[in-house]
Amino acid sequence: MFLTIPTLLTCTRIVAIPLIVGVFYAPLDMQTRNLIATIMFIVFAATDWFDGYLARKLNQTSAFGAFLDPVADKFLVCAALLVLVHLQRTDVFVALIIIGREIAISALREWMAHLGASKSVAVHMIGKLKTMAQMVAIPFLLYDGVAFGVMDTGVWGQWLIWIAAVLTVWSMVYYLKKALPEIRDRL
């Protein structure tokens, strides 16, 4: 079950990366670029929920899909963060925290799977909260304007991305603490 509808949806998140980045090189005014990139990010990020729903509904879950789904999410978030750093809409320190955590926890999960202790680093609510904060902050920062005439998305995005950074560190500490007993047992 390599090319299923859910797997293809997951692949769209990876294909979306150069499209979202490319918008900022298009011969358009910045406000239009911001709007297009924001809509694209939201649509492609929504495929994360939709591909999981379809995989369960159509009974098309697979090991490949389970592997590719978080990889696609991380690529999309990391690419968006790099764009935001380039546009000076977020601090490089925030991007380093978030991207560094993603690399570290991915490596930890792989190591724990190798040790047969994957459950010790299973997704926890703190990780879900971190993801939710990121997935709201990033489109706010991509838009970087006043939404509906009342909300400065740049300001809200800055608050949310810093909250996401704090949750990122918190979740990394949580996962490391959960994995530490397994690691100690095997040293």
TITILUM-978596 format. One record per residue: x, z negated, y of N, C-alpha, C, O in turn; residue in three letters. Coordinates in pm, whole numbers, padded with zeros to 5 digits, always signed. Atoms other than C-alpha are relative to their C-alpha. Example, Ala and Ser with C-alpha at 12.3 -4.5 7.8 and 13.67 -1.06 7.14 Angstrom:
+00089+00000-00119+01230-00780-00450+00090+00000+00120+00194-00066+00118ala-00082+00006-00119+01367-00714-00106-00077-00073+00109-00026-00090+00220ser
***
This chain:
+00084+00000-00119+00000+00000+00000+00088+00000+00125+00082-00092+00206met-00094-00010-00111+00263+00114+00248-00070+00047+00128-00054-00015+00233phe+00065-00056-00119+00053+00325+00486-00149-00031+00000-00232+00057-00026leu+00139+00040-00012-00267+00132+00528-00037-00001+00148+00050+00007+00235thr+00045+00006-00139-00477+00116+00843+00061-00122+00071+00111-00108+00183ile-00063+00115-00068-00356-00240+00920+00150+00020+00027+00199-00019+00133pro-00144-00022-00020+00009-00139+00872+00023+00103+00110+00116+00087+00190thr-00013-00099-00108-00036+00165+01096-00028-00064+00136+00039-00032+00234leu+00027+00071-00125-00189-00060+01363+00120-00085+00041+00155-00092+00159leu-00120+00079-00028+00112-00288+01334+00110+00090+00054+00179+00053+00149thr-00103-00095-00046+00340+00013+01376-00025+00046+00143+00069+00079+00215cys+00029-00042-00137+00159+00103+01700+00062-00096+00101+00097-00055+00212thr-00064+00095-00091+00299-00216+01855+00147+00036+00021+00201+00016+00130arg-00141-00040-00013+00651-00090+01786+00010+00129+00081+00098+00143+00167ile+00002-00126-00075+00569+00259+01915-00034-00024+00147+00009+00051+00234val+00041+00031-00137+00418+00099+02226+00116-00037+00091+00110-00017+00212ala-00110+00053-00081+00750-00045+02340+00058+00105+00095+00063+00080+00215ile-00054-00097-00096+00906+00274+02482-00107+00053+00095-00074+00095+00207pro+00107-00046-00089+00567+00372+02625-00018-00097+00117-00030-00055+00232leu+00016+00100-00106+00530+00045+02818+00121+00001+00093+00106-00003+00215ile-00121-00005-00082+00890+00058+02936+00001+00129+00083+00035+00127+00202val+00000-00130-00068+00853+00427+03025-00093+00007+00119-00067+00082+00212gly+00094+00001-00113+00559+00355+03254+00073-00034+00130+00041+00020+00236val-00070+00042-00121+00800+00189+03497+00102+00103+00049+00165+00083+00153phe-00085-00110-00044+01002+00511+03516-00083+00122+00039-00029+00225+00079tyr+00089-00111-00034+00699+00732+03577-00008+00014+00152+00005-00084+00225ala+00007-00024-00144+00663+00894+03920-00137-00043+00057-00215+00039+00105pro+00126+00057-00049+00376+00663+04020+00034-00115+00094+00146-00166+00093leu-00026+00116-00084+00338+00392+04279+00002-00126-00089-00053-00126-00199asp-00022+00120+00081+00426+00041+04157-00131-00065-00044-00140-00116-00155met+00128+00061+00036+00068-00085+04162-00063+00072-00120-00119+00007-00209gln+00054-00078+00112-00040+00196+03927+00082-00026-00126+00026-00042-00235thr-00086+00032+00115+00259+00135+03700-00036-00136-00058-00051-00152-00179arg+00034+00136+00044+00174-00235+03688-00131-00001-00078-00141-00063-00184asn+00131-00002+00065-00188-00166+03598+00007+00068-00136-00047+00016-00234leu-00010-00072+00127-00106+00088+03327+00076-00083-00103+00032-00094-00218ile-00080+00081+00094+00163-00133+03170-00079-00122-00048-00071-00160-00164ala+00081+00117+00037-00073-00433+03176-00106+00037-00102-00122-00031-00203thr+00106-00044+00093-00356-00246+03008+00061+00036-00135+00007-00001-00239ile-00065-00038+00126-00119-00100+02749+00043-00125-00078+00021-00133-00199met-00045+00121+00069+00030-00441+02671-00119-00073-00063-00112-00114-00179phe+00119+00070+00052-00315-00599+02631-00057+00072-00121-00089+00008-00221ile+00056-00077+00111-00441-00318+02408+00089-00011-00124+00040-00036-00234val-00089+00006+00116-00134-00316+02186+00014-00142-00054+00025-00160-00176phe-00006+00139+00047-00114-00696+02171-00126-00035-00079-00121-00113-00175ala+00126+00027+00072-00479-00701+02060+00003+00056-00142-00071+00008-00229ala-00008-00053+00137-00384-00493+01756+00054-00104-00097+00034-00093-00218thr-00050+00107+00088-00211-00807+01624-00115-00071-00068-00111-00095-00189asp+00117+00064+00060-00545-00976+01572-00075+00099-00088-00116+00066-00199trp+00083-00099+00069-00721-00656+01466+00061+00044-00133-00012+00061-00230phe-00060-00044+00126-00467-00550+01200-00012-00108-00106-00032-00078-00224asp+00017+00109+00096-00483-00894+01038-00142-00009-00051-00166-00031-00169gly+00141+00002+00037-00861-00887+01042-00030+00113-00099-00093+00090-00202tyr+00025-00114+00089-00871-00540+00885+00070-00016-00135+00014+00021-00238leu-00072+00019+00126-00608-00628+00624-00079-00091-00093-00090-00065-00213ala+00080+00091+00084-00824-00917+00503-00133+00064-00037-00176+00056-00152arg+00133-00059+00022-01156-00732+00540+00005+00115-00101-00083+00127-00187lys-00013-00117+00088-01035-00415+00361+00082-00030-00124+00107+00058-00207leu-00085+00042+00112-00826-00614+00112+00126+00087-00007+00164+00135-00114asn-00120-00082-00008-00517-00427+00229+00120-00082+00047+00208-00031+00117gln-00117+00082-00031-00276-00717+00268+00115+00046-00087+00095+00090-00200thr-00118-00040+00076+00077-00642+00158+00121-00080+00047+00122-00134+00157ser-00124+00068-00037+00421-00796+00158+00066+00071+00118+00120+00008+00208ala-00058-00076-00110+00540-00515+00384-00072-00030+00131-00008-00050+00235phe+00078+00032-00119+00258-00581+00630+00028-00141+00050+00039-00163+00171gly-00031+00138-00037+00330-00955+00625+00138-00011+00064+00159-00095+00151ala-00134-00004-00059+00694-00877+00705-00003+00067+00138+00052+00015+00235phe-00004-00083-00120+00629-00611+00970-00078-00060+00116-00040-00043+00232leu+00086+00053-00106+00355-00793+01164+00074-00091+00098+00069-00065+00218asp-00070+00084-00098+00568-01072+01315+00118+00071+00066+00153+00041+00180pro-00110-00076-00059+00857-00830+01369-00052+00084+00117+00009+00089+00224val+00060-00082-00106+00632-00599+01572-00037-00087+00121-00016-00048+00235ala+00036+00092-00109+00504-00896+01775+00123-00039+00080+00121-00036+00203asp-00122+00043-00067+00855-01013+01853+00064+00114+00080+00112+00092+00191lys-00052-00115-00073+00971-00663+01951-00079+00021+00129-00021+00042+00236phe+00085-00024-00116+00675-00622+02186+00024-00105+00108+00040-00071+00225leu-00022+00109-00095+00722-00962+02351+00139+00009+00062+00154-00003+00183val-00138-00006-00051+01100-00927+02381+00019+00118+00095+00084+00104+00199cys-00011-00117-00088+01075-00578+02530-00070-00026+00134-00016+00007+00239ala+00073+00031-00124+00815-00695+02782+00079-00100+00085+00085-00086+00207ala-00081+00098-00075+01034-00992+02878+00120+00067+00067+00153+00034+00181leu-00114-00070-00059+01332-00763+02934-00043+00084+00121+00028+00091+00221leu+00053-00076-00114+01120-00540+03158-00026-00095+00116+00007-00064+00231val+00032+00096-00106+01002-00847+03351+00127-00056+00066+00129-00080+00186leu-00128+00045-00057+01361-00969+03396+00055+00112+00090+00101+00086+00201val-00050-00114-00079+01462-00620+03515-00076+00013+00132-00017+00045+00235his+00082-00010-00121+01172-00621+03764+00009-00126+00086-00055-00134+00191leu-00018+00129-00067+01276-00973+03873-00132-00076+00016-00159-00138+00118gln+00127+00072+00000+00935-01113+03784+00004-00125-00086-00088-00206-00084arg-00023+00123+00073+01069-01376+03550+00149-00028-00003+00232+00060+00015thr-00138+00046+00001+01386-01575+03525+00067+00041-00131+00006+00034-00237asp-00075-00038+00120+01653-01456+03282+00011-00119-00095+00017-00101-00216val-00008+00121+00082+01676-01817+03159-00122-00013-00091-00109-00050-00207phe+00124+00004+00080+01312-01803+03041+00009+00103-00112-00023+00073-00227val-00010-00105+00102+01375-01475+02861+00100-00039-00108+00075-00016-00227ala-00099+00044+00099+01686-01616+02693-00055-00108-00092-00030-00106-00212leu+00061+00106+00081+01496-01924+02576-00094+00062-00103-00086+00031-00222ile+00103-00056+00089+01210-01721+02431+00062+00094-00103+00031+00085-00222ile-00061-00096+00093+01420-01441+02279+00094-00073-00097+00096-00044-00216ile-00090+00078+00086+01681-01686+02148-00075-00077-00106-00032-00081-00222gly+00082+00073+00097+01414-01895+01982-00053+00093-00107-00051+00060-00226arg+00054-00095+00097+01260-01590+01818+00105+00039-00103+00077+00047-00223glu-00109-00035+00092+01596-01492+01670+00032-00118-00091+00043-00101-00212ile-00036+00119+00078+01678-01847+01560-00105-00034-00106-00071-00062-00220ala+00105+00037+00096+01341-01916+01397-00018+00109-00105-00048+00078-00220ile+00006-00107+00101+01335-01575+01228+00110-00018-00103+00087-00005-00223ser-00111+00024+00092+01677-01648+01081-00026-00123-00086+00001-00123-00206ala+00032+00121+00075+01566-01998+00981-00105+00028-00107-00092-00018-00221leu+00104-00033+00098+01255-01862+00810+00057+00082-00115+00022+00060-00231arg-00062-00080+00106+01462-01607+00621+00085-00088-00091+00081-00075-00213glu-00085+00091+00077+01708-01875+00513-00085-00092-00087-00052-00114-00204trp+00087+00090+00076+01428-02109+00406-00069+00077-00114-00090+00021-00222met+00057-00082+00107+01268-01825+00207+00102+00019-00111+00068+00015-00229ala-00108-00015+00098+01602-01769+00036+00016-00127-00083+00047-00121-00202his-00010+00128+00069+01608-02139-00052-00127-00036-00078-00130-00134-00152leu+00127+00028+00067+01250-02121-00180-00081-00108+00070-00162-00175+00008gly+00068+00106-00076+01124-02351+00094-00072+00056+00122-00070-00004+00230ala+00069-00067-00112+00920-02114+00312-00106-00088+00064-00128-00082+00185ser+00111+00081-00052+00637-02364+00347+00047-00102+00103-00032-00146+00187lys-00050+00099-00096+00861-02602+00542+00004+00056+00142+00008-00021+00238ser-00001-00061-00133+00865-02353+00832-00119+00094+00019-00111+00193+00092val+00122-00079-00017+00513-02213+00802-00050-00014+00144-00020-00113+00212ala+00051-00001-00137+00338-02127+01128-00082-00126+00025-00167-00165-00056val+00068+00123-00039+00215-02440+01307-00075+00023+00131-00049+00122+00200his+00082-00013-00121-00032-02492+01592+00087+00012+00127+00051+00085+00219met-00087-00008-00119+00253-02543+01843+00053+00142+00019+00065+00189+00132ile-00045-00139-00007+00382-02195+01758-00112+00092+00047-00088+00187+00121gly+00115-00080-00045+00033-02053+01808-00026-00020+00148-00059+00075+00219lys+00017+00027-00143+00003-02223+02147+00107+00072+00082+00078+00126+00189leu-00111-00070-00066+00343-02082+02245-00033+00149+00012-00016+00210+00117lys+00034-00142+00000+00230-01734+02147-00114+00029+00097-00110+00128+00170thr+00113-00021-00091-00098-01770+02336+00046-00004+00146+00004+00078+00227met-00050+00010-00137+00083-01881+02653+00079+00126+00038+00065+00178+00149ala-00077-00123-00025+00322-01583+02623-00092+00119+00020-00073+00199+00112gln+00086-00119-00002+00044-01334+02558-00095+00002+00120-00153+00106+00149met+00075+00000-00126-00142-01444+02872+00098+00019+00116+00068+00092+00210val-00097-00008-00110+00167-01483+03092+00054+00142+00019+00065+00189+00132ala-00064-00132-00012+00317-01143+03015-00089+00101+00071-00040+00166+00164ile+00081-00095-00079+00020-00929+03128-00019-00043+00146-00024+00041+00235pro+00010+00047-00139-00018-01150+03436+00124+00043+00078+00113+00091+00191phe-00124-00037-00068+00348-01086+03522+00017+00151+00009+00073+00201+00107leu-00006-00146-00008+00324-00716+03440-00089+00051+00113-00051+00142+00187leu+00094-00043-00105+00024-00681+03673+00054-00036+00138+00053+00047+00229tyr-00066+00047-00121+00190-00887+03948-00076+00035+00128-00022+00098+00219asp+00081-00026-00118-00093-00865+04198-00115-00098+00006-00117-00199-00066gly+00118+00084-00013-00421-01018+04301-00111+00062-00084-00157+00173-00056val+00106-00050+00089-00680-00980+04027-00136-00047+00050-00153-00164+00087ala+00138+00030-00040-01048-00967+04117-00009-00058+00141-00106-00126+00175phe-00001+00046-00138-00955-01044+04477+00023-00148+00019+00015-00197+00132gly-00013+00145-00014-00891-01411+04402+00121-00060-00072+00170-00165-00029val-00104+00063+00081-00617-01473+04144+00132+00074+00013+00142+00192-00018met-00135-00056-00010-00249-01415+04215+00063-00009-00140+00108-00115-00182asp-00047+00001+00139-00137-01313+03867+00150-00030-00009+00197-00082-00110thr-00143+00030+00001+00231-01339+03962+00025-00151-00004+00110-00197-00080gly-00014+00147-00003+00197-01711+04041-00046-00060-00132+00025-00141-00192val+00051+00052+00128-00018-01783+03735+00092+00039-00115+00116-00040-00206trp-00091-00045+00105+00215-01577+03520+00128-00081-00004+00179-00112-00112gly-00121+00083-00005+00517-01775+03640-00024-00137-00062+00059-00185-00140gln+00033+00129+00060+00350-02104+03551-00015+00011-00151+00039-00071-00226trp+00024-00016+00144+00239-01976+03213+00126+00034-00077+00143-00012-00190leu-00121-00036+00074+00575-01825+03120+00092-00120-00012+00161-00135-00113ile-00079+00123+00012+00748-02156+03199-00063-00096-00100+00008-00165-00174trp+00068+00080+00103+00484-02338+02992+00035+00056-00138+00061-00020-00231ile-00037-00063+00127+00555-02086+02716+00144-00035-00038+00173-00057-00155ala-00140+00034+00027+00930-02159+02749+00012-00143-00052+00088-00170-00145ala-00001+00139+00047+00869-02533+02711-00057-00009-00141+00000-00076-00227val+00059-00002+00135+00641-02472+02411+00094+00066-00100+00095+00030-00218leu-00097-00068+00084+00909-02240+02274+00106-00097-00051+00138-00099-00169thr-00101+00098+00038+01170-02514+02277-00061-00105-00092-00002-00143-00193val+00069+00101+00079+00921-02768+02142-00024+00050-00142+00000-00022-00238trp+00029-00054+00133+00820-02541+01855+00129+00020-00080+00130+00000-00202ser-00126-00018+00071+01184-02464+01771+00049-00135-00054+00094-00143-00168met-00039+00134+00045+01263-02836+01753-00088-00042-00118-00038-00098-00216val+00093+00036+00108+00953-02887+01537+00042+00069-00132+00052+00004-00236tyr-00037-00074+00121+01054-02612+01290+00135-00044-00056+00152-00053-00178tyr-00131+00047+00046+01414-02731+01275-00012-00136-00068+00052-00160-00171leu+00021+00132+00062+01300-03088+01202-00067+00013-00136-00035-00063-00229lys+00068-00022+00128+01073-02959+00924+00097+00057-00103+00086+00027-00222lys-00093-00065+00092+01355-02754+00772+00119-00088-00036+00179-00071-00142ala-00120+00081+00021+01628-03016+00803+00006-00071-00135+00112-00068-00198leu-00009+00063+00131+01536-03213+00488+00033+00099-00112+00109+00067-00204pro-00029-00104+00100+01540-02893+00283+00146+00044+00006+00211+00065-00096glu-00140-00040-00019+01875-02796+00430+00093-00107-00053+00189-00077-00123ile-00084+00111+00047+02025-03140+00364+00003-00007-00154+00108-00033-00213arg+00008+00006+00146+01905-03131+00001+00086+00105-00068+00125+00089-00184asp-00073-00110+00063+02093-02808-00059+00144+00009+00044+00215+00100+00001arg-00141-00002-00043+02424-02887+00110+00087-00080-00094+00208-00089-00073leu
***
